[in-house]
Amino acid sequence: MPNRNIHTTKRGDKWANVISGNSRASGLYDTQKEAIQAAIPRAKKDGLEHVIHGKDNKIREKNSYGNDPRNIKG
């Protein structure tokens, strides 16, 4: 199964959380902070990487929840 991510991204004047491979948002929120807070439990539960996009839709941050490779030094 390919790696799946949950993306917090701007959709019109709202913020949305979208799982990779799905076009439908799992929720729409008034603020980015609300969307991020809603995405974190899902990312933790499903071991997804949480990708946070800025207003310009460029990736500004990534957080991994259980999907890290095990051969990382340091």
N, CA, C and O atoms as a Maestro MAE file, in Angstrom:
{
 s_m_m2io_version
 :::
 2.0.0
}

f_m_ct {
 s_m_title
 :::
 protein
 m_atom[296] {
  # First column is atom index #
  i_m_mmod_type
  r_m_x_coord
  r_m_y_coord
  r_m_z_coord
  i_m_residue_number
  s_m_chain_name
  s_m_pdb_residue_name
  s_m_pdb_atom_name
  i_m_atomic_number
  :::
  1 25 0.853 -1.188 0.000 1 A "MET " " N  " 7
  2 3 0.000 0.000 0.000 1 A "MET " " CA " 6
  3 2 0.888 1.238 0.000 1 A "MET " " C  " 6
  4 15 1.802 1.329 0.820 1 A "MET " " O  " 8
  5 25 0.649 2.182 -0.886 2 A "PRO " " N  " 7
  6 3 1.472 3.390 -0.921 2 A "PRO " " CA " 6
  7 2 1.249 4.239 0.328 2 A "PRO " " C  " 6
  8 15 0.213 4.155 0.987 2 A "PRO " " O  " 8
  9 25 2.254 5.059 0.629 3 A "ASN " " N  " 7
  10 3 2.129 5.955 1.784 3 A "ASN " " CA " 6
  11 2 0.991 6.934 1.547 3 A "ASN " " C  " 6
  12 15 0.846 7.493 0.460 3 A "ASN " " O  " 8
  13 25 0.193 7.128 2.580 4 A "ARG " " N  " 7
  14 3 -0.895 8.089 2.506 4 A "ARG " " CA " 6
  15 2 -0.565 9.246 3.440 4 A "ARG " " C  " 6
  16 15 0.076 9.071 4.476 4 A "ARG " " O  " 8
  17 25 -1.011 10.410 3.053 5 A "ASN " " N  " 7
  18 3 -0.824 11.615 3.852 5 A "ASN " " CA " 6
  19 2 -2.172 12.273 4.072 5 A "ASN " " C  " 6
  20 15 -3.122 12.052 3.321 5 A "ASN " " O  " 8
  21 25 -2.238 13.089 5.121 6 A "ILE " " N  " 7
  22 3 -3.394 13.958 5.301 6 A "ILE " " CA " 6
  23 2 -2.886 15.381 5.107 6 A "ILE " " C  " 6
  24 15 -1.931 15.806 5.758 6 A "ILE " " O  " 8
  25 25 -3.527 16.103 4.214 7 A "HIS " " N  " 7
  26 3 -3.113 17.462 3.865 7 A "HIS " " CA " 6
  27 2 -4.092 18.472 4.449 7 A "HIS " " C  " 6
  28 15 -5.305 18.337 4.286 7 A "HIS " " O  " 8
  29 25 -3.563 19.479 5.126 8 A "THR " " N  " 7
  30 3 -4.353 20.634 5.551 8 A "THR " " CA " 6
  31 2 -4.069 21.723 4.535 8 A "THR " " C  " 6
  32 15 -2.936 22.189 4.412 8 A "THR " " O  " 8
  33 25 -5.094 22.125 3.813 9 A "THR " " N  " 7
  34 3 -4.904 23.028 2.688 9 A "THR " " CA " 6
  35 2 -6.079 23.999 2.560 9 A "THR " " C  " 6
  36 15 -7.163 23.747 3.086 9 A "THR " " O  " 8
  37 25 -5.858 25.083 1.871 10 A "LYS " " N  " 7
  38 3 -6.883 26.112 1.647 10 A "LYS " " CA " 6
  39 2 -7.826 25.655 0.543 10 A "LYS " " C  " 6
  40 15 -7.387 25.202 -0.514 10 A "LYS " " O  " 8
  41 25 -9.128 25.778 0.797 11 A "ARG " " N  " 7
  42 3 -10.173 25.489 -0.191 11 A "ARG " " CA " 6
  43 2 -11.122 26.677 -0.208 11 A "ARG " " C  " 6
  44 15 -11.991 26.799 0.655 11 A "ARG " " O  " 8
  45 25 -10.955 27.540 -1.181 12 A "GLY " " N  " 7
  46 3 -11.762 28.768 -1.221 12 A "GLY " " CA " 6
  47 2 -11.424 29.627 -0.034 12 A "GLY " " C  " 6
  48 15 -10.260 29.974 0.169 12 A "GLY " " O  " 8
  49 25 -12.426 29.983 0.765 13 A "ASP " " N  " 7
  50 3 -12.168 30.808 1.949 13 A "ASP " " CA " 6
  51 2 -12.130 29.964 3.222 13 A "ASP " " C  " 6
  52 15 -12.140 30.512 4.324 13 A "ASP " " O  " 8
  53 25 -12.086 28.641 3.084 14 A "LYS " " N  " 7
  54 3 -12.039 27.714 4.223 14 A "LYS " " CA " 6
  55 2 -10.746 26.906 4.185 14 A "LYS " " C  " 6
  56 15 -10.000 26.942 3.207 14 A "LYS " " O  " 8
  57 25 -10.501 26.177 5.272 15 A "TRP " " N  " 7
  58 3 -9.380 25.246 5.359 15 A "TRP " " CA " 6
  59 2 -9.946 23.839 5.384 15 A "TRP " " C  " 6
  60 15 -10.979 23.590 6.005 15 A "TRP " " O  " 8
  61 25 -9.269 22.919 4.711 16 A "ALA " " N  " 7
  62 3 -9.763 21.550 4.595 16 A "ALA " " CA " 6
  63 2 -8.676 20.546 4.927 16 A "ALA " " C  " 6
  64 15 -7.485 20.831 4.803 16 A "ALA " " O  " 8
  65 25 -9.107 19.364 5.352 17 A "ASN " " N  " 7
  66 3 -8.213 18.226 5.531 17 A "ASN " " CA " 6
  67 2 -8.583 17.193 4.478 17 A "ASN " " C  " 6
  68 15 -9.736 16.775 4.373 17 A "ASN " " O  " 8
  69 25 -7.574 16.786 3.694 18 A "VAL " " N  " 7
  70 3 -7.803 15.865 2.588 18 A "VAL " " CA " 6
  71 2 -6.790 14.724 2.683 18 A "VAL " " C  " 6
  72 15 -5.589 14.964 2.808 18 A "VAL " " O  " 8
  73 25 -7.277 13.493 2.623 19 A "ILE " " N  " 7
  74 3 -6.408 12.324 2.600 19 A "ILE " " CA " 6
  75 2 -5.917 12.125 1.167 19 A "ILE " " C  " 6
  76 15 -6.698 12.254 0.225 19 A "ILE " " O  " 8
  77 25 -4.633 11.812 0.993 20 A "SER " " N  " 7
  78 3 -4.081 11.555 -0.339 20 A "SER " " CA " 6
  79 2 -4.929 10.535 -1.074 20 A "SER " " C  " 6
  80 15 -5.338 9.525 -0.502 20 A "SER " " O  " 8
  81 25 -5.188 10.803 -2.332 21 A "GLY " " N  " 7
  82 3 -5.982 9.905 -3.152 21 A "GLY " " CA " 6
  83 2 -7.470 10.197 -3.125 21 A "GLY " " C  " 6
  84 15 -8.222 9.644 -3.927 21 A "GLY " " O  " 8
  85 25 -7.904 11.053 -2.219 22 A "ASN " " N  " 7
  86 3 -9.311 11.447 -2.143 22 A "ASN " " CA " 6
  87 2 -9.443 12.887 -2.605 22 A "ASN " " C  " 6
  88 15 -8.580 13.717 -2.319 22 A "ASN " " O  " 8
  89 25 -10.502 13.181 -3.309 23 A "SER " " N  " 7
  90 3 -10.721 14.569 -3.713 23 A "SER " " CA " 6
  91 2 -11.627 15.282 -2.717 23 A "SER " " C  " 6
  92 15 -11.661 16.512 -2.673 23 A "SER " " O  " 8
  93 25 -12.358 14.513 -1.922 24 A "ARG " " N  " 7
  94 3 -13.279 15.114 -0.942 24 A "ARG " " CA " 6
  95 2 -12.549 15.448 0.342 24 A "ARG " " C  " 6
  96 15 -11.706 14.685 0.814 24 A "ARG " " O  " 8
  97 25 -12.880 16.578 0.889 25 A "ALA " " N  " 7
  98 3 -12.308 17.001 2.168 25 A "ALA " " CA " 6
  99 2 -13.023 16.280 3.299 25 A "ALA " " C  " 6
  100 15 -14.228 16.037 3.235 25 A "ALA " " O  " 8
  101 25 -12.258 15.938 4.343 26 A "SER " " N  " 7
  102 3 -12.871 15.286 5.499 26 A "SER " " CA " 6
  103 2 -13.490 16.306 6.447 26 A "SER " " C  " 6
  104 15 -14.132 15.932 7.428 26 A "SER " " O  " 8
  105 25 -13.303 17.576 6.162 27 A "GLY " " N  " 7
  106 3 -13.907 18.629 6.971 27 A "GLY " " CA " 6
  107 2 -13.487 19.990 6.458 27 A "GLY " " C  " 6
  108 15 -12.410 20.136 5.881 27 A "GLY " " O  " 8
  109 25 -14.329 20.982 6.666 28 A "LEU " " N  " 7
  110 3 -14.006 22.362 6.313 28 A "LEU " " CA " 6
  111 2 -14.010 23.189 7.589 28 A "LEU " " C  " 6
  112 15 -14.886 23.033 8.439 28 A "LEU " " O  " 8
  113 25 -13.032 24.065 7.714 29 A "TYR " " N  " 7
  114 3 -12.832 24.836 8.939 29 A "TYR " " CA " 6
  115 2 -12.598 26.298 8.596 29 A "TYR " " C  " 6
  116 15 -12.094 26.621 7.520 29 A "TYR " " O  " 8
  117 25 -12.966 27.178 9.519 30 A "ASP " " N  " 7
  118 3 -12.796 28.617 9.305 30 A "ASP " " CA " 6
  119 2 -11.339 29.041 9.394 30 A "ASP " " C  " 6
  120 15 -10.927 29.984 8.719 30 A "ASP " " O  " 8
  121 25 -10.551 28.355 10.223 31 A "THR " " N  " 7
  122 3 -9.147 28.731 10.388 31 A "THR " " CA " 6
  123 2 -8.233 27.534 10.149 31 A "THR " " C  " 6
  124 15 -8.638 26.379 10.277 31 A "THR " " O  " 8
  125 25 -7.003 27.843 9.803 32 A "GLN " " N  " 7
  126 3 -6.013 26.789 9.616 32 A "GLN " " CA " 6
  127 2 -5.761 26.057 10.931 32 A "GLN " " C  " 6
  128 15 -5.586 24.839 10.942 32 A "GLN " " O  " 8
  129 25 -5.744 26.788 12.027 33 A "LYS " " N  " 7
  130 3 -5.503 26.190 13.338 33 A "LYS " " CA " 6
  131 2 -6.564 25.132 13.660 33 A "LYS " " C  " 6
  132 15 -6.234 24.055 14.156 33 A "LYS " " O  " 8
  133 25 -7.828 25.433 13.380 34 A "GLU " " N  " 7
  134 3 -8.902 24.461 13.614 34 A "GLU " " CA " 6
  135 2 -8.704 23.207 12.759 34 A "GLU " " C  " 6
  136 15 -8.889 22.086 13.234 34 A "GLU " " O  " 8
  137 25 -8.331 23.407 11.511 35 A "ALA " " N  " 7
  138 3 -8.121 22.277 10.602 35 A "ALA " " CA " 6
  139 2 -6.953 21.409 11.071 35 A "ALA " " C  " 6
  140 15 -7.036 20.181 11.042 35 A "ALA " " O  " 8
  141 25 -5.876 22.044 11.497 36 A "ILE " " N  " 7
  142 3 -4.708 21.309 11.988 36 A "ILE " " CA " 6
  143 2 -5.082 20.494 13.225 36 A "ILE " " C  " 6
  144 15 -4.728 19.319 13.330 36 A "ILE " " O  " 8
  145 25 -5.793 21.116 14.153 37 A "GLN " " N  " 7
  146 3 -6.197 20.424 15.376 37 A "GLN " " CA " 6
  147 2 -7.095 19.225 15.077 37 A "GLN " " C  " 6
  148 15 -7.046 18.224 15.792 37 A "GLN " " O  " 8
  149 25 -7.899 19.315 14.044 38 A "ALA " " N  " 7
  150 3 -8.768 18.202 13.661 38 A "ALA " " CA " 6
  151 2 -8.000 17.096 12.942 38 A "ALA " " C  " 6
  152 15 -8.363 15.924 13.043 38 A "ALA " " O  " 8
  153 25 -6.946 17.456 12.220 39 A "ALA " " N  " 7
  154 3 -6.185 16.472 11.439 39 A "ALA " " CA " 6
  155 2 -5.243 15.629 12.295 39 A "ALA " " C  " 6
  156 15 -5.002 14.463 11.983 39 A "ALA " " O  " 8
  157 25 -4.719 16.196 13.353 40 A "ILE " " N  " 7
  158 3 -3.710 15.498 14.163 40 A "ILE " " CA " 6
  159 2 -4.222 14.165 14.718 40 A "ILE " " C  " 6
  160 15 -3.526 13.161 14.569 40 A "ILE " " O  " 8
  161 25 -5.392 14.100 15.343 41 A "PRO " " N  " 7
  162 3 -5.848 12.793 15.853 41 A "PRO " " CA " 6
  163 2 -6.001 11.744 14.754 41 A "PRO " " C  " 6
  164 15 -5.680 10.574 14.963 41 A "PRO " " O  " 8
  165 25 -6.487 12.154 13.593 42 A "ARG " " N  " 7
  166 3 -6.630 11.209 12.470 42 A "ARG " " CA " 6
  167 2 -5.265 10.728 12.003 42 A "ARG " " C  " 6
  168 15 -5.088 9.539 11.736 42 A "ARG " " O  " 8
  169 25 -4.292 11.641 11.901 43 A "ALA " " N  " 7
  170 3 -2.946 11.264 11.482 43 A "ALA " " CA " 6
  171 2 -2.332 10.286 12.479 43 A "ALA " " C  " 6
  172 15 -1.705 9.306 12.078 43 A "ALA " " O  " 8
  173 25 -2.507 10.544 13.769 44 A "LYS " " N  " 7
  174 3 -1.975 9.658 14.798 44 A "LYS " " CA " 6
  175 2 -2.658 8.288 14.751 44 A "LYS " " C  " 6
  176 15 -1.992 7.256 14.826 44 A "LYS " " O  " 8
  177 25 -3.974 8.283 14.628 45 A "LYS " " N  " 7
  178 3 -4.752 7.037 14.616 45 A "LYS " " CA " 6
  179 2 -4.363 6.143 13.443 45 A "LYS " " C  " 6
  180 15 -4.217 4.931 13.602 45 A "LYS " " O  " 8
  181 25 -4.197 6.744 12.267 46 A "ASP " " N  " 7
  182 3 -3.931 5.977 11.058 46 A "ASP " " CA " 6
  183 2 -2.450 5.925 10.678 46 A "ASP " " C  " 6
  184 15 -2.108 5.333 9.655 46 A "ASP " " O  " 8
  185 25 -1.553 6.539 11.484 47 A "GLY " " N  " 7
  186 3 -0.124 6.536 11.192 47 A "GLY " " CA " 6
  187 2 0.222 7.267 9.911 47 A "GLY " " C  " 6
  188 15 1.073 6.820 9.142 47 A "GLY " " O  " 8
  189 25 -0.445 8.404 9.679 48 A "LEU " " N  " 7
  190 3 -0.251 9.184 8.458 48 A "LEU " " CA " 6
  191 2 0.754 10.301 8.669 48 A "LEU " " C  " 6
  192 15 1.027 10.698 9.802 48 A "LEU " " O  " 8
  193 25 1.298 10.801 7.582 49 A "GLU " " N  " 7
  194 3 2.093 12.020 7.635 49 A "GLU " " CA " 6
  195 2 1.134 13.187 7.424 49 A "GLU " " C  " 6
  196 15 0.302 13.160 6.517 49 A "GLU " " O  " 8
  197 25 1.255 14.212 8.267 50 A "HIS " " N  " 7
  198 3 0.403 15.399 8.189 50 A "HIS " " CA " 6
  199 2 1.171 16.479 7.441 50 A "HIS " " C  " 6
  200 15 2.216 16.936 7.902 50 A "HIS " " O  " 8
  201 25 0.656 16.881 6.299 51 A "VAL " " N  " 7
  202 3 1.291 17.886 5.450 51 A "VAL " " CA " 6
  203 2 0.465 19.165 5.558 51 A "VAL " " C  " 6
  204 15 -0.716 19.184 5.211 51 A "VAL " " O  " 8
  205 25 1.098 20.230 6.040 52 A "ILE " " N  " 7
  206 3 0.398 21.507 6.238 52 A "ILE " " CA " 6
  207 2 0.824 22.475 5.144 52 A "ILE " " C  " 6
  208 15 2.010 22.755 4.972 52 A "ILE " " O  " 8
  209 25 -0.152 22.976 4.415 53 A "HIS " " N  " 7
  210 3 0.095 23.929 3.334 53 A "HIS " " CA " 6
  211 2 -0.226 25.337 3.821 53 A "HIS " " C  " 6
  212 15 -1.099 25.527 4.668 53 A "HIS " " O  " 8
  213 25 0.483 26.314 3.280 54 A "GLY " " N  " 7
  214 3 0.211 27.710 3.590 54 A "GLY " " CA " 6
  215 2 -0.900 28.256 2.703 54 A "GLY " " C  " 6
  216 15 -1.476 27.528 1.895 54 A "GLY " " O  " 8
  217 25 -1.195 29.536 2.859 55 A "LYS " " N  " 7
  218 3 -2.241 30.178 2.048 55 A "LYS " " CA " 6
  219 2 -1.949 30.088 0.560 55 A "LYS " " C  " 6
  220 15 -2.870 30.054 -0.256 55 A "LYS " " O  " 8
  221 25 -0.664 30.051 0.202 56 A "ASP " " N  " 7
  222 3 -0.258 29.961 -1.198 56 A "ASP " " CA " 6
  223 2 -0.257 28.515 -1.702 56 A "ASP " " C  " 6
  224 15 0.121 28.255 -2.844 56 A "ASP " " O  " 8
  225 25 -0.675 27.587 -0.860 57 A "ASN " " N  " 7
  226 3 -0.763 26.152 -1.126 57 A "ASN " " CA " 6
  227 2 0.596 25.466 -1.211 57 A "ASN " " C  " 6
  228 15 0.665 24.296 -1.585 57 A "ASN " " O  " 8
  229 25 1.672 26.160 -0.875 58 A "LYS " " N  " 7
  230 3 2.990 25.525 -0.799 58 A "LYS " " CA " 6
  231 2 3.125 24.842 0.553 58 A "LYS " " C  " 6
  232 15 2.609 25.325 1.561 58 A "LYS " " O  " 8
  233 25 3.823 23.713 0.564 59 A "ILE " " N  " 7
  234 3 4.032 22.984 1.812 59 A "ILE " " CA " 6
  235 2 4.881 23.828 2.742 59 A "ILE " " C  " 6
  236 15 5.945 24.313 2.358 59 A "ILE " " O  " 8
  237 25 4.403 24.003 3.976 60 A "ARG " " N  " 7
  238 3 5.172 24.778 4.948 60 A "ARG " " CA " 6
  239 2 5.654 23.930 6.111 60 A "ARG " " C  " 6
  240 15 6.560 24.335 6.840 60 A "ARG " " O  " 8
  241 25 5.050 22.740 6.296 61 A "GLU " " N  " 7
  242 3 5.437 21.899 7.421 61 A "GLU " " CA " 6
  243 2 4.945 20.469 7.181 61 A "GLU " " C  " 6
  244 15 3.908 20.253 6.555 61 A "GLU " " O  " 8
  245 25 5.716 19.490 7.695 62 A "LYS " " N  " 7
  246 3 5.305 18.086 7.655 62 A "LYS " " CA " 6
  247 2 5.543 17.486 9.029 62 A "LYS " " C  " 6
  248 15 6.564 17.748 9.665 62 A "LYS " " O  " 8
  249 25 4.599 16.684 9.479 63 A "ASN " " N  " 7
  250 3 4.734 15.971 10.741 63 A "ASN " " CA " 6
  251 2 4.347 14.524 10.508 63 A "ASN " " C  " 6
  252 15 3.296 14.233 9.938 63 A "ASN " " O  " 8
  253 25 5.209 13.617 10.954 64 A "SER " " N  " 7
  254 3 4.960 12.200 10.755 64 A "SER " " CA " 6
  255 2 4.437 11.580 12.038 64 A "SER " " C  " 6
  256 15 4.946 11.850 13.126 64 A "SER " " O  " 8
  257 25 3.420 10.751 11.898 65 A "TYR " " N  " 7
  258 3 2.818 10.071 13.041 65 A "TYR " " CA " 6
  259 2 2.815 8.568 12.773 65 A "TYR " " C  " 6
  260 15 1.810 8.009 12.334 65 A "TYR " " O  " 8
  261 25 3.949 7.923 13.043 66 A "GLY " " N  " 7
  262 3 4.035 6.480 12.912 66 A "GLY " " CA " 6
  263 2 4.394 5.975 11.539 66 A "GLY " " C  " 6
  264 15 4.284 4.773 11.296 66 A "GLY " " O  " 8
  265 25 4.816 6.824 10.630 67 A "ASN " " N  " 7
  266 3 5.140 6.401 9.286 67 A "ASN " " CA " 6
  267 2 6.617 6.642 8.977 67 A "ASN " " C  " 6
  268 15 6.991 6.781 7.812 67 A "ASN " " O  " 8
  269 25 7.459 6.693 10.014 68 A "ASP " " N  " 7
  270 3 8.880 6.955 9.831 68 A "ASP " " CA " 6
  271 2 9.630 5.681 9.481 68 A "ASP " " C  " 6
  272 15 9.318 4.614 10.010 68 A "ASP " " O  " 8
  273 25 10.622 5.779 8.588 69 A "PRO " " N  " 7
  274 3 11.490 4.623 8.345 69 A "PRO " " CA " 6
  275 2 12.277 4.319 9.613 69 A "PRO " " C  " 6
  276 15 12.598 5.233 10.373 69 A "PRO " " O  " 8
  277 25 12.583 3.085 9.844 70 A "ARG " " N  " 7
  278 3 13.265 2.669 11.085 70 A "ARG " " CA " 6
  279 2 14.783 2.764 11.007 70 A "ARG " " C  " 6
  280 15 15.439 2.645 12.042 70 A "ARG " " O  " 8
  281 25 15.367 2.971 9.846 71 A "ASN " " N  " 7
  282 3 16.823 2.980 9.686 71 A "ASN " " CA " 6
  283 2 17.420 4.380 9.704 71 A "ASN " " C  " 6
  284 15 18.393 4.643 8.998 71 A "ASN " " O  " 8
  285 25 16.860 5.270 10.488 72 A "ILE " " N  " 7
  286 3 17.352 6.647 10.550 72 A "ILE " " CA " 6
  287 2 18.373 6.750 11.676 72 A "ILE " " C  " 6
  288 15 18.101 6.356 12.810 72 A "ILE " " O  " 8
  289 25 19.557 7.285 11.353 73 A "LYS " " N  " 7
  290 3 20.577 7.501 12.377 73 A "LYS " " CA " 6
  291 2 20.305 8.813 13.076 73 A "LYS " " C  " 6
  292 15 19.776 9.751 12.480 73 A "LYS " " O  " 8
  293 25 20.671 8.874 14.352 74 A "GLY " " N  " 7
  294 3 20.585 10.128 15.085 74 A "GLY " " CA " 6
  295 2 19.431 10.227 15.882 74 A "GLY " " C  " 6
  296 15 19.230 11.237 16.556 74 A "GLY " " O  " 8
  :::
 }
 m_bond[295] {
  # First column is bond index #
  i_m_from
  i_m_to
  i_m_order
  :::
  1 1 2 1
  2 2 3 1
  3 3 4 2
  4 3 5 1
  5 5 6 1
  6 6 7 1
  7 7 8 2
  8 7 9 1
  9 9 10 1
  10 10 11 1
  11 11 12 2
  12 11 13 1
  13 13 14 1
  14 14 15 1
  15 15 16 2
  16 15 17 1
  17 17 18 1
  18 18 19 1
  19 19 20 2
  20 19 21 1
  21 21 22 1
  22 22 23 1
  23 23 24 2
  24 23 25 1
  25 25 26 1
  26 26 27 1
  27 27 28 2
  28 27 29 1
  29 29 30 1
  30 30 31 1
  31 31 32 2
  32 31 33 1
  33 33 34 1
  34 34 35 1
  35 35 36 2
  36 35 37 1
  37 37 38 1
  38 38 39 1
  39 39 40 2
  40 39 41 1
  41 41 42 1
  42 42 43 1
  43 43 44 2
  44 43 45 1
  45 45 46 1
  46 46 47 1
  47 47 48 2
  48 47 49 1
  49 49 50 1
  50 50 51 1
  51 51 52 2
  52 51 53 1
  53 53 54 1
  54 54 55 1
  55 55 56 2
  56 55 57 1
  57 57 58 1
  58 58 59 1
  59 59 60 2
  60 59 61 1
  61 61 62 1
  62 62 63 1
  63 63 64 2
  64 63 65 1
  65 65 66 1
  66 66 67 1
  67 67 68 2
  68 67 69 1
  69 69 70 1
  70 70 71 1
  71 71 72 2
  72 71 73 1
  73 73 74 1
  74 74 75 1
  75 75 76 2
  76 75 77 1
  77 77 78 1
  78 78 79 1
  79 79 80 2
  80 79 81 1
  81 81 82 1
  82 82 83 1
  83 83 84 2
  84 83 85 1
  85 85 86 1
  86 86 87 1
  87 87 88 2
  88 87 89 1
  89 89 90 1
  90 90 91 1
  91 91 92 2
  92 91 93 1
  93 93 94 1
  94 94 95 1
  95 95 96 2
  96 95 97 1
  97 97 98 1
  98 98 99 1
  99 99 100 2
  100 99 101 1
  101 101 102 1
  102 102 103 1
  103 103 104 2
  104 103 105 1
  105 105 106 1
  106 106 107 1
  107 107 108 2
  108 107 109 1
  109 109 110 1
  110 110 111 1
  111 111 112 2
  112 111 113 1
  113 113 114 1
  114 114 115 1
  115 115 116 2
  116 115 117 1
  117 117 118 1
  118 118 119 1
  119 119 120 2
  120 119 121 1
  121 121 122 1
  122 122 123 1
  123 123 124 2
  124 123 125 1
  125 125 126 1
  126 126 127 1
  127 127 128 2
  128 127 129 1
  129 129 130 1
  130 130 131 1
  131 131 132 2
  132 131 133 1
  133 133 134 1
  134 134 135 1
  135 135 136 2
  136 135 137 1
  137 137 138 1
  138 138 139 1
  139 139 140 2
  140 139 141 1
  141 141 142 1
  142 142 143 1
  143 143 144 2
  144 143 145 1
  145 145 146 1
  146 146 147 1
  147 147 148 2
  148 147 149 1
  149 149 150 1
  150 150 151 1
  151 151 152 2
  152 151 153 1
  153 153 154 1
  154 154 155 1
  155 155 156 2
  156 155 157 1
  157 157 158 1
  158 158 159 1
  159 159 160 2
  160 159 161 1
  161 161 162 1
  162 162 163 1
  163 163 164 2
  164 163 165 1
  165 165 166 1
  166 166 167 1
  167 167 168 2
  168 167 169 1
  169 169 170 1
  170 170 171 1
  171 171 172 2
  172 171 173 1
  173 173 174 1
  174 174 175 1
  175 175 176 2
  176 175 177 1
  177 177 178 1
  178 178 179 1
  179 179 180 2
  180 179 181 1
  181 181 182 1
  182 182 183 1
  183 183 184 2
  184 183 185 1
  185 185 186 1
  186 186 187 1
  187 187 188 2
  188 187 189 1
  189 189 190 1
  190 190 191 1
  191 191 192 2
  192 191 193 1
  193 193 194 1
  194 194 195 1
  195 195 196 2
  196 195 197 1
  197 197 198 1
  198 198 199 1
  199 199 200 2
  200 199 201 1
  201 201 202 1
  202 202 203 1
  203 203 204 2
  204 203 205 1
  205 205 206 1
  206 206 207 1
  207 207 208 2
  208 207 209 1
  209 209 210 1
  210 210 211 1
  211 211 212 2
  212 211 213 1
  213 213 214 1
  214 214 215 1
  215 215 216 2
  216 215 217 1
  217 217 218 1
  218 218 219 1
  219 219 220 2
  220 219 221 1
  221 221 222 1
  222 222 223 1
  223 223 224 2
  224 223 225 1
  225 225 226 1
  226 226 227 1
  227 227 228 2
  228 227 229 1
  229 229 230 1
  230 230 231 1
  231 231 232 2
  232 231 233 1
  233 233 234 1
  234 234 235 1
  235 235 236 2
  236 235 237 1
  237 237 238 1
  238 238 239 1
  239 239 240 2
  240 239 241 1
  241 241 242 1
  242 242 243 1
  243 243 244 2
  244 243 245 1
  245 245 246 1
  246 246 247 1
  247 247 248 2
  248 247 249 1
  249 249 250 1
  250 250 251 1
  251 251 252 2
  252 251 253 1
  253 253 254 1
  254 254 255 1
  255 255 256 2
  256 255 257 1
  257 257 258 1
  258 258 259 1
  259 259 260 2
  260 259 261 1
  261 261 262 1
  262 262 263 1
  263 263 264 2
  264 263 265 1
  265 265 266 1
  266 266 267 1
  267 267 268 2
  268 267 269 1
  269 269 270 1
  270 270 271 1
  271 271 272 2
  272 271 273 1
  273 273 274 1
  274 274 275 1
  275 275 276 2
  276 275 277 1
  277 277 278 1
  278 278 279 1
  279 279 280 2
  280 279 281 1
  281 281 282 1
  282 282 283 1
  283 283 284 2
  284 283 285 1
  285 285 286 1
  286 286 287 1
  287 287 288 2
  288 287 289 1
  289 289 290 1
  290 290 291 1
  291 291 292 2
  292 291 293 1
  293 293 294 1
  294 294 295 1
  295 295 296 2
  :::
 }
}
